[in-house]
Amino acid sequence: MLEKSYTLPCGQTLTNRLVKAAMTERIAGANHNPNRYHFKLYETWARGGAGLLLSGNIMVDRNSMESAGNVVLEDDRAMDKFQEWTRIATAGDSQFWAQINHSGRQTSRLVNMRPVSASPVQLHEKGLYGKPRALTEKGIQDMIQKYRTTARLCMEAGFQGIQVHAAHGYLLSQFLSPITNRREDDWGGSLENRARLLLEIVRAVRSEIGPRKALSVKLNSADFQKGGFDQDESEQVAGMLEKEGIDLLEISGGNYESPSFLLNDQNGVRESTKKREAYFLDFAGRLRTKIKTPLMITGGFRSRSFCEEALASGDTDFIGIARPFLVSTNFAADFLSGKLEQVELPQLKPSPAFGLMSEGGWYAYQISKRLSRGKEPKMNLGAFHAVSHILWHETKKSMAHRLLG
Ligand SMILES: Cc1cc2nc3c(=O)[nH]c(=O)nc-3n(C[C@H](O)[C@H](O)[C@H](O)COP(=O)(O)O)c2cc1C
């Protein structure tokens, strides 16, 4: 089934069920535009033939980036660069959609000492992330306009769809979670209020892109934090998004304090899922009985046979895969053709001193130093090298952002 095409509610057809999930590239210079490194990276992925390539998160505001190397799309000054990027990524049969995001409190201090969020609730890692300010009513209205503007510019750039990032603890996820949203106005409190910003943004994006372009949302199945956004609430939000007529719902989970989207170890998940590859599949099965929106599950898929099983079960319509795209330049083509049955990823255990930095650094290195330069990944990269790479890379990008951006 992996090779079977699928027509979305908007009428667009994806040629197969394999999706390259969003992976932040962090290779933009101080102007935050796509450059020759993005072009090379997506030229490689376009050759692979996945039905859909999701961009790494494109930020709607240069004051709120998850990395100083992010692409930002706020105006049309570098439209030719964005058009070149979409032309390259769609040279084969893949569609190319923009994932749009605002990092809220998960903005590093190197980028912004006083980011905005739903409420002034700081991340546990206070050294890396500043205390956020709560958005004012005007700030919220401006935020909706920022997403609207970026969505309009994405269409001009030639993206065939938009994915609104509402997962992984970024701004929209901060509004959804009762831990980070302590507001007492129309944007906080009840789930209906906490979901209001996401729904307003979805409506604004749809009104910019029209009914024939694809609109997707990436949503957490849960934050996996006590008192946080949970599976019952996620199910209800999925129902609200179905009513908005979105074309694809991607399911993930976790945030910077509980990074279950990268680790198969979330609390409260049924044992059956832990034994299986794809850790959000049980939740999707539950969702499937409630909503008709096309579903994509991302996280943990490693074998072709399991992808086939998941599709055949009907619990998911698309298979979202991220890290395996960084261990071989031919991953998608080999996986789709059946030449590759099982992907092996390096075992990078989080260390007490550096947490997930060795994991993050390892994959960031493959993007910035290898694939975006047309090279095969460096599989024997050690944890120390990976951590020093990410520290130096982010410092350099942040300095450039501050001095020249
Ligand atoms: C290097 C890297 C960058 C990522 N950047 C993003 C991102 O920009 N947006 C997003 O939604 N998820 C991002 N993710 C999460 C992936 O999309 C995906 O949810 C996660 O890696 C689990 O899928 P996998 O097990 O197939 O890797 C990133 C993951 C990695 C490894």
The ligand as a Tripos MOL2 file, in Angstrom:
@<TRIPOS>MOLECULE
LIG
   31    33     1     0     0
SMALL
NO_CHARGES

@<TRIPOS>ATOM
      1 C1         16.9220   16.8690   13.1040 C.3       1 LIG1
      2 C2         15.4500   16.9170   13.3800 C.ar      1 LIG1
      3 C3         14.7460   18.0780   13.1420 C.ar      1 LIG1
      4 C4         13.3580   18.1260   13.3810 C.ar      1 LIG1
      5 N1         12.6750   19.2700   13.0860 N.ar      1 LIG1
      6 C5         11.3260   19.2820   13.1430 C.ar      1 LIG1
      7 C6         10.5890   20.3890   12.6550 C.ar      1 LIG1
      8 O1         11.1270   21.3830   12.1510 O.2       1 LIG1
      9 N2          9.2350   20.3270   12.7490 N.ar      1 LIG1
     10 C7          8.5880   19.2330   13.2840 C.ar      1 LIG1
     11 O2          7.3700   19.2180   13.3130 O.2       1 LIG1
     12 N3          9.2690   18.1760   13.7290 N.ar      1 LIG1
     13 C8         10.6120   18.1670   13.6580 C.ar      1 LIG1
     14 N4         11.2950   17.0460   14.0360 N.ar      1 LIG1
     15 C9         10.5450   15.8680   14.4980 C.3       1 LIG1
     16 C10        10.2320   14.9420   13.3200 C.3       1 LIG1
     17 O3          9.3740   15.5330   12.3740 O.3       1 LIG1
     18 C11         9.5580   13.6610   13.8170 C.3       1 LIG1
     19 O4          8.3320   13.9930   14.4250 O.3       1 LIG1
     20 C12        10.4390   12.8670   14.8020 C.3       1 LIG1
     21 O5         11.8060   12.8760   14.3930 O.3       1 LIG1
     22 C13         9.9810   11.4070   14.9010 C.3       1 LIG1
     23 O6         10.0410   10.7640   13.6540 O.3       1 LIG1
     24 P1         11.2190    9.6860   13.3200 P.3       1 LIG1
     25 O7         11.1660    8.6660   14.4280 O.co2     1 LIG1
     26 O8         10.8360    9.1040   11.9840 O.co2     1 LIG1
     27 O9         12.5030   10.4220   13.3010 O.co2     1 LIG1
     28 C14        12.6760   16.9830   13.8670 C.ar      1 LIG1
     29 C15        13.4030   15.8060   14.1250 C.ar      1 LIG1
     30 C16        14.7690   15.7620   13.8770 C.ar      1 LIG1
     31 C17        15.5070   14.4760   14.1230 C.3       1 LIG1
@<TRIPOS>BOND
     1     1     2 1
     2     2     3 ar
     3     2    30 ar
     4     3     4 ar
     5     4     5 ar
     6     4    28 ar
     7     5     6 ar
     8     6     7 ar
     9     6    13 1
    10     7     8 2
    11     7     9 ar
    12     9    10 ar
    13    10    11 2
    14    10    12 ar
    15    12    13 ar
    16    13    14 ar
    17    14    15 1
    18    14    28 ar
    19    15    16 1
    20    16    17 1
    21    16    18 1
    22    18    19 1
    23    18    20 1
    24    20    21 1
    25    20    22 1
    26    22    23 1
    27    23    24 1
    28    24    25 2
    29    24    26 1
    30    24    27 1
    31    28    29 ar
    32    29    30 ar
    33    30    31 1
@<TRIPOS>SUBSTRUCTURE
     1 LIG1         1 GROUP 0 **** ****
